[in-house]
Amino acid sequence: MRAGLLLLALLAGPALADACLQAPWREQPCPNLRYLSVTGEDGARMVCVCPPDFAHLQAVPDTVAGKALRDKELERIAASYQLTDAELGQILQLQD
């Protein structure tokens, strides 16, 4: 019984997730695809993400121009996947 429920959860997880967050230039399957639960204004939902595609956003740049570029990229990602800033921060595990 327990094994059946686990199998059902593993098979249903990808079907319940929205479109995966990944880099637009990605041509090969993500080597490290993750399914995360994100809590937003509408409650919790499942999102899949390819963390290696967004690793460069983990560090906050030292320059004003670098910070502005990072902020614009985060805004673009949030808008294209219809996410709030807080949801995107949860998904990408941003520290700032």
Short mmCIF file of the C-alpha atoms (twelve columns), coordinates in Angstrom:
data_MODEL
# 
_entry.id   MODEL 
# 
loop_
_atom_site.group_PDB 
_atom_site.id 
_atom_site.type_symbol 
_atom_site.label_atom_id 
_atom_site.label_alt_id 
_atom_site.label_comp_id 
_atom_site.label_asym_id 
_atom_site.label_seq_id 
_atom_site.Cartn_x 
_atom_site.Cartn_y 
_atom_site.Cartn_z 
_atom_site.pdbx_PDB_model_num 
ATOM 1  C CA . MET A 1  0.000  0.000  0.000   1 
ATOM 2  C CA . ARG A 2  2.732  2.452  1.006   1 
ATOM 3  C CA . ALA A 3  4.774  1.579  -2.081  1 
ATOM 4  C CA . GLY A 4  1.734  2.200  -4.269  1 
ATOM 5  C CA . LEU A 5  1.207  5.662  -2.798  1 
ATOM 6  C CA . LEU A 6  4.870  6.515  -3.278  1 
ATOM 7  C CA . LEU A 7  4.728  5.399  -6.898  1 
ATOM 8  C CA . LEU A 8  1.584  7.462  -7.467  1 
ATOM 9  C CA . ALA A 9  3.234  10.549 -5.974  1 
ATOM 10 C CA . LEU A 10 6.334  10.100 -8.128  1 
ATOM 11 C CA . LEU A 11 4.297  9.698  -11.295 1 
ATOM 12 C CA . ALA A 12 1.809  12.474 -10.556 1 
ATOM 13 C CA . GLY A 13 4.390  15.052 -9.420  1 
ATOM 14 C CA . PRO A 14 5.585  16.075 -12.888 1 
ATOM 15 C CA . ALA A 15 2.016  16.240 -14.162 1 
ATOM 16 C CA . LEU A 16 1.024  18.648 -11.374 1 
ATOM 17 C CA . ALA A 17 3.933  21.035 -11.911 1 
ATOM 18 C CA . ASP A 18 3.706  24.139 -14.067 1 
ATOM 19 C CA . ALA A 19 6.157  24.742 -16.900 1 
ATOM 20 C CA . CYS A 20 9.734  24.169 -15.797 1 
ATOM 21 C CA . LEU A 21 11.930 27.148 -15.098 1 
ATOM 22 C CA . GLN A 22 14.959 26.733 -17.282 1 
ATOM 23 C CA . ALA A 23 17.234 28.858 -19.410 1 
ATOM 24 C CA . PRO A 24 15.819 29.741 -22.829 1 
ATOM 25 C CA . TRP A 25 19.072 28.619 -24.440 1 
ATOM 26 C CA . ARG A 26 18.892 25.098 -22.971 1 
ATOM 27 C CA . GLU A 27 18.917 22.485 -25.751 1 
ATOM 28 C CA . GLN A 28 19.640 19.352 -23.709 1 
ATOM 29 C CA . PRO A 29 17.533 17.972 -20.833 1 
ATOM 30 C CA . CYS A 30 18.356 19.463 -17.459 1 
ATOM 31 C CA . PRO A 31 20.897 17.296 -15.583 1 
ATOM 32 C CA . ASN A 32 19.445 18.244 -12.186 1 
ATOM 33 C CA . LEU A 33 15.698 18.853 -12.487 1 
ATOM 34 C CA . ARG A 34 13.968 19.567 -9.157  1 
ATOM 35 C CA . TYR A 35 10.327 19.781 -8.137  1 
ATOM 36 C CA . LEU A 36 9.669  22.295 -5.376  1 
ATOM 37 C CA . SER A 37 6.622  23.389 -3.433  1 
ATOM 38 C CA . VAL A 38 6.269  27.169 -3.522  1 
ATOM 39 C CA . THR A 39 3.955  29.080 -1.224  1 
ATOM 40 C CA . GLY A 40 2.403  32.180 -2.735  1 
ATOM 41 C CA . GLU A 41 -0.667 34.366 -2.369  1 
ATOM 42 C CA . ASP A 42 -2.833 31.658 -3.957  1 
ATOM 43 C CA . GLY A 43 -1.507 28.907 -1.683  1 
ATOM 44 C CA . ALA A 44 1.086  26.240 -2.386  1 
ATOM 45 C CA . ARG A 45 1.862  24.926 -5.848  1 
ATOM 46 C CA . MET A 46 4.448  22.658 -7.386  1 
ATOM 47 C CA . VAL A 47 7.102  24.121 -9.669  1 
ATOM 48 C CA . CYS A 48 9.905  22.392 -11.490 1 
ATOM 49 C CA . VAL A 49 13.231 24.168 -11.945 1 
ATOM 50 C CA . CYS A 50 16.639 23.497 -13.459 1 
ATOM 51 C CA . PRO A 51 18.946 25.002 -10.777 1 
ATOM 52 C CA . PRO A 52 22.180 24.970 -12.840 1 
ATOM 53 C CA . ASP A 53 20.587 27.426 -15.290 1 
ATOM 54 C CA . PHE A 54 20.204 30.042 -12.564 1 
ATOM 55 C CA . ALA A 55 23.362 29.470 -10.492 1 
ATOM 56 C CA . HIS A 56 24.823 32.748 -11.759 1 
ATOM 57 C CA . LEU A 57 22.010 34.627 -10.000 1 
ATOM 58 C CA . GLN A 58 22.932 33.338 -6.541  1 
ATOM 59 C CA . ALA A 59 25.726 35.862 -6.006  1 
ATOM 60 C CA . VAL A 60 24.838 39.541 -5.734  1 
ATOM 61 C CA . PRO A 61 27.224 41.585 -7.913  1 
ATOM 62 C CA . ASP A 62 29.430 44.230 -6.292  1 
ATOM 63 C CA . THR A 63 28.751 46.956 -8.844  1 
ATOM 64 C CA . VAL A 64 25.610 49.032 -9.280  1 
ATOM 65 C CA . ALA A 65 25.434 48.070 -12.954 1 
ATOM 66 C CA . GLY A 66 25.802 44.375 -12.100 1 
ATOM 67 C CA . LYS A 67 23.026 44.599 -9.507  1 
ATOM 68 C CA . ALA A 68 20.760 46.368 -12.002 1 
ATOM 69 C CA . LEU A 69 21.371 43.679 -14.637 1 
ATOM 70 C CA . ARG A 70 20.651 40.922 -12.109 1 
ATOM 71 C CA . ASP A 71 17.450 42.651 -10.972 1 
ATOM 72 C CA . LYS A 72 16.258 43.061 -14.576 1 
ATOM 73 C CA . GLU A 73 16.923 39.385 -15.300 1 
ATOM 74 C CA . LEU A 74 14.999 38.334 -12.187 1 
ATOM 75 C CA . GLU A 75 12.096 40.585 -13.223 1 
ATOM 76 C CA . ARG A 76 12.105 39.064 -16.718 1 
ATOM 77 C CA . ILE A 77 12.082 35.517 -15.341 1 
ATOM 78 C CA . ALA A 78 9.276  36.320 -12.882 1 
ATOM 79 C CA . ALA A 79 7.170  37.930 -15.611 1 
ATOM 80 C CA . SER A 80 7.687  35.147 -18.142 1 
ATOM 81 C CA . TYR A 81 6.644  32.452 -15.632 1 
ATOM 82 C CA . GLN A 82 3.963  34.587 -13.921 1 
ATOM 83 C CA . LEU A 83 5.663  34.467 -10.525 1 
ATOM 84 C CA . THR A 84 5.891  37.038 -7.773  1 
ATOM 85 C CA . ASP A 85 9.304  38.210 -6.601  1 
ATOM 86 C CA . ALA A 86 8.822  36.238 -3.372  1 
ATOM 87 C CA . GLU A 87 7.939  33.030 -5.252  1 
ATOM 88 C CA . LEU A 88 10.940 33.403 -7.549  1 
ATOM 89 C CA . GLY A 89 13.167 33.973 -4.522  1 
ATOM 90 C CA . GLN A 90 11.867 30.733 -2.971  1 
ATOM 91 C CA . ILE A 91 12.362 28.748 -6.160  1 
ATOM 92 C CA . LEU A 92 15.881 29.996 -6.866  1 
ATOM 93 C CA . GLN A 93 16.740 30.091 -3.140  1 
ATOM 94 C CA . LEU A 94 18.000 33.665 -3.343  1 
ATOM 95 C CA . GLN A 95 19.543 35.047 -0.163  1 
ATOM 96 C CA . ASP A 96 18.875 38.735 -0.763  1 
# 
